[in-house]
Amino acid sequence: MISVSGDVKPAEMVALLDAAFASWKKRPLPKLALPAFPKLDQRTIDARDKGGTTQSQVWVVGRMFKATNPDAVPLRVANLTLGGLFTSRLNMNLREKHGYSYGVSSSLSLLRDSGTFAARGGIVSKNTVEAVAEYEKELRAFSNGKVTDGELASAKEALVRGLPAALETNDAVSGAMGNLVSLRLPLDYYRTYAARVGKITQKDVQRVVTKWIKPDRWPVVIVGPVAQSKEALEKLDLGPVSIAPAVPAPKPAASTP
């Protein structure tokens, strides 16, 4: 698939591409036999101790659906309430209220066959355990799917107003169209996006959030100076806690004299 954007005529571009790639021959792609994803049916805290660092990375991750799922747009709207904007719940709690982080956010990554959710941020190391508790507080509150009129309006407005910047350059347009083809989304996706976002209601948000956001099953992943924090993490009662040494960095290759 080749994506082209710019001051060109389609017929001219096709002729140029036909000439440039005339010698290419079709070859079969290798067949992949990938294992099924493991089930996420029990909350765990999996930590890697990295002593001497001033911050911990704290992530809560979950599995989502593919990009063509009809729940994609309402869940994107919902996510902005949780962690997609500076004024979202996670950031206002972890950064503005407690000062545990310079910024905490959440996002959806929806691909051709699967997707993921992540709430993540860099946390002042001494506040790692307290931050995990606040993540849990916000995720549990969000998982009931209830958002205010103001939150819904801000999220919808941000998604629509972000479109011009996302498609501002030829490079951005070409990349966006290529992405649509790769994800098997319709080519008029961006043309109809604002109208689809505008139709999202609080009931739509509550339906998709309660269906897909399951923090009681999603692992918490921590990388930072947490060797002494196992007991404190266990007291949060979020599930089994595992702390292992961080993988050491590879040794540099010996220089040739």
C-alpha positions as CSV (number, residue, x, y, z in Angstrom):
1,M,0.0,0.0,0.0
2,I,1.4,3.4,-1.0
3,S,-0.1,6.6,0.4
4,V,0.5,9.9,-1.5
5,S,-0.7,13.4,-0.5
6,G,0.2,16.6,-2.3
7,D,-0.3,18.7,-5.4
8,V,-0.6,15.7,-7.7
9,K,-3.2,14.2,-10.0
10,P,-4.2,10.6,-9.2
11,A,-3.7,9.4,-12.8
12,E,-0.2,11.0,-13.0
13,M,0.8,9.4,-9.7
14,V,-0.4,6.0,-10.7
15,A,1.6,6.2,-13.9
16,L,4.7,7.1,-12.1
17,L,4.2,4.3,-9.6
18,D,3.5,1.8,-12.3
19,A,6.8,2.7,-14.0
20,A,8.8,2.7,-10.8
21,F,7.6,-0.6,-9.5
22,A,7.0,-2.5,-12.8
23,S,9.6,-5.1,-12.0
24,W,8.2,-6.0,-8.6
25,K,6.8,-9.5,-8.3
26,K,4.2,-10.7,-5.9
27,R,5.6,-13.1,-3.2
28,P,3.6,-14.9,-0.5
29,L,3.9,-13.6,3.0
30,P,5.1,-16.0,5.7
31,K,2.3,-17.5,7.7
32,L,2.4,-16.6,11.4
33,A,1.2,-18.9,14.2
34,L,0.9,-16.6,17.2
35,P,-0.2,-17.9,20.6
36,A,-3.5,-16.6,22.1
37,F,-3.3,-13.7,24.5
38,P,-3.1,-14.8,28.1
39,K,-6.3,-14.1,30.1
40,L,-6.3,-11.1,32.4
41,D,-8.5,-12.5,35.1
42,Q,-6.5,-11.5,38.2
43,R,-5.1,-8.2,39.3
44,T,-1.3,-8.3,40.0
45,I,1.4,-5.8,40.7
46,D,4.5,-6.6,38.7
47,A,7.5,-4.4,39.6
48,R,11.1,-4.1,38.4
49,D,13.5,-2.5,40.9
50,K,15.7,0.1,39.5
51,G,17.6,1.7,42.4
52,G,18.9,5.2,42.4
53,T,16.3,6.6,40.1
54,T,14.3,9.7,41.1
55,Q,11.1,8.6,39.4
56,S,9.1,5.4,39.0
57,Q,7.1,4.6,35.9
58,V,3.7,3.4,37.0
59,W,1.4,1.8,34.4
60,V,-2.0,0.1,34.6
61,V,-2.6,-1.8,31.3
62,G,-5.6,-3.6,29.8
63,R,-6.6,-5.3,26.6
64,M,-9.0,-3.7,24.2
65,F,-10.6,-4.4,20.8
66,K,-9.6,-3.7,17.2
67,A,-9.9,-0.3,15.6
68,T,-13.0,-1.2,13.6
69,N,-15.1,-2.0,16.7
70,P,-18.1,0.3,16.9
71,D,-17.3,1.1,20.5
72,A,-14.0,2.8,19.5
73,V,-15.4,6.4,19.2
74,P,-17.4,6.5,22.4
75,L,-14.5,5.0,24.3
76,R,-12.1,7.6,22.9
77,V,-14.5,10.2,24.1
78,A,-14.7,8.6,27.5
79,N,-10.9,8.2,27.8
80,L,-10.4,11.9,27.5
81,T,-12.3,12.3,30.7
82,L,-10.0,9.9,32.5
83,G,-6.6,10.9,31.2
84,G,-6.6,12.3,27.7
85,L,-6.5,16.0,28.6
86,F,-4.4,18.1,31.0
87,T,-7.6,18.7,33.0
88,S,-8.5,15.0,33.1
89,R,-9.1,13.2,36.3
90,L,-5.8,11.3,36.6
91,N,-3.6,14.4,36.0
92,M,-5.7,16.7,38.2
93,N,-5.3,14.1,41.0
94,L,-1.7,12.9,40.7
95,R,-0.2,16.2,39.5
96,E,-2.3,19.1,40.6
97,K,-3.7,17.7,43.9
98,H,-0.9,15.6,45.2
99,G,2.2,16.7,43.3
100,Y,3.3,13.1,42.8
101,S,4.0,13.6,39.1
102,Y,4.7,16.1,36.3
103,G,1.9,14.4,34.3
104,V,-0.2,11.2,34.3
105,S,-2.4,10.3,31.3
106,S,-4.3,7.4,29.7
107,S,-4.7,6.3,26.1
108,L,-6.2,3.8,23.8
109,S,-4.1,2.0,21.1
110,L,-6.5,0.3,18.7
111,L,-4.8,-1.8,16.0
112,R,-5.9,-4.1,13.2
113,D,-6.7,-7.2,15.3
114,S,-6.4,-6.1,18.9
115,G,-5.9,-3.1,21.2
116,T,-4.6,-1.9,24.5
117,F,-5.5,0.6,27.2
118,A,-2.8,2.3,29.4
119,A,-2.9,4.7,32.3
120,R,0.7,5.8,32.9
121,G,3.0,8.4,34.2
122,G,6.4,9.2,35.8
123,I,6.0,9.3,39.6
124,V,8.3,10.9,42.2
125,S,10.0,7.8,43.5
126,K,9.2,8.4,47.2
127,N,5.5,8.6,46.4
128,T,5.2,5.5,44.2
129,V,3.0,3.5,46.6
130,E,0.7,6.4,47.3
131,A,0.4,7.1,43.6
132,V,-0.6,3.5,42.9
133,A,-3.4,3.9,45.4
134,E,-4.6,7.1,43.6
135,Y,-4.5,5.3,40.2
136,E,-6.7,2.7,41.7
137,K,-9.1,5.3,43.2
138,E,-9.5,7.1,39.8
139,L,-9.8,3.9,37.7
140,R,-12.4,2.5,40.0
141,A,-14.4,5.7,40.0
142,F,-14.1,5.9,36.2
143,S,-15.2,2.3,35.7
144,N,-18.8,3.1,36.6
145,G,-18.9,5.1,33.3
146,K,-20.6,8.2,34.8
147,V,-19.3,11.5,33.5
148,T,-20.6,15.0,34.0
149,D,-22.1,17.2,31.3
150,G,-19.0,19.3,31.4
151,E,-16.6,16.4,31.1
152,L,-18.5,15.0,28.1
153,A,-18.6,18.4,26.4
154,S,-14.9,19.0,26.9
155,A,-13.9,15.6,25.6
156,K,-16.0,15.9,22.5
157,E,-14.8,19.4,21.8
158,A,-11.1,18.3,22.2
159,L,-11.5,15.4,19.8
160,V,-13.1,17.5,17.1
161,R,-10.8,20.5,17.5
162,G,-7.8,18.2,17.3
163,L,-8.6,17.2,13.7
164,P,-7.2,20.2,11.9
165,A,-3.8,19.8,13.6
166,A,-3.8,16.1,13.0
167,L,-4.3,16.6,9.3
168,E,-2.4,19.9,8.9
169,T,0.5,18.8,6.5
170,N,0.8,16.5,3.5
171,D,2.9,14.2,5.6
172,A,0.2,14.0,8.2
173,V,-2.6,13.4,5.6
174,S,-0.5,10.7,3.9
175,G,0.2,9.0,7.2
176,A,-3.4,9.2,8.3
177,M,-4.8,7.7,5.1
178,G,-2.2,4.9,5.1
179,N,-3.2,4.2,8.7
180,L,-6.8,3.9,7.7
181,V,-6.0,1.3,5.1
182,S,-3.8,-0.6,7.5
183,L,-6.5,-0.7,10.2
184,R,-9.3,-1.5,7.7
185,L,-11.2,1.7,8.5
186,P,-13.3,3.5,5.8
187,L,-11.5,6.2,3.8
188,D,-14.1,8.7,4.8
189,Y,-13.3,8.2,8.5
190,Y,-12.0,11.7,9.1
191,R,-14.8,13.3,7.0
192,T,-17.5,11.8,9.2
193,Y,-15.6,11.8,12.5
194,A,-16.8,15.1,13.9
195,A,-20.5,14.1,13.3
196,R,-20.0,10.7,15.0
197,V,-18.3,12.3,18.0
198,G,-21.1,14.9,18.3
199,K,-23.7,12.1,18.7
200,I,-22.0,10.5,21.7
201,T,-24.2,10.7,24.8
202,Q,-23.6,10.0,28.5
203,K,-25.4,6.7,28.0
204,D,-23.0,5.8,25.3
205,V,-20.0,6.5,27.5
206,Q,-21.4,4.6,30.4
207,R,-22.2,1.6,28.2
208,V,-18.7,1.3,26.7
209,V,-16.8,2.1,30.0
210,T,-18.7,-0.5,32.0
211,K,-18.2,-3.0,29.2
212,W,-14.5,-2.6,28.7
213,I,-12.8,-0.9,31.6
214,K,-11.9,-3.6,34.1
215,P,-9.2,-2.3,36.6
216,D,-9.9,-5.1,39.0
217,R,-8.4,-7.5,36.4
218,W,-5.6,-5.4,34.9
219,P,-2.0,-5.6,36.1
220,V,-0.1,-2.7,37.6
221,V,3.4,-2.4,36.2
222,I,6.1,-0.4,38.1
223,V,9.7,0.3,37.2
224,G,11.7,2.2,39.7
225,P,13.4,2.1,43.2
226,V,10.8,-0.2,44.8
227,A,12.9,-2.9,46.4
228,Q,11.8,-1.8,49.9
229,S,8.2,-1.3,48.9
230,K,6.8,-4.8,48.7
231,E,5.0,-4.8,52.1
232,A,3.5,-1.3,51.4
233,L,2.3,-2.4,48.0
234,E,0.8,-5.6,49.5
235,K,-1.1,-3.4,52.0
236,L,-3.0,-1.8,49.1
237,D,-4.7,-5.2,48.7
238,L,-4.7,-5.0,44.9
239,G,-3.4,-8.5,44.3
240,P,-0.1,-10.5,44.5
241,V,3.0,-8.3,44.4
242,S,6.1,-9.4,42.5
243,I,9.4,-7.4,42.6
244,A,12.4,-8.5,40.6
245,P,15.6,-6.7,39.6
246,A,15.5,-4.6,36.5
247,V,17.1,-6.2,33.5
248,P,20.7,-4.9,33.3
249,A,21.7,-2.8,30.4
250,P,23.8,-4.6,27.8
251,K,27.6,-4.1,28.1
252,P,29.1,-1.9,25.4
253,A,31.0,-3.7,22.7
254,A,34.8,-3.6,23.2
255,S,36.4,-1.0,21.0
256,T,38.8,-2.0,18.3
257,P,42.3,-0.5,18.8
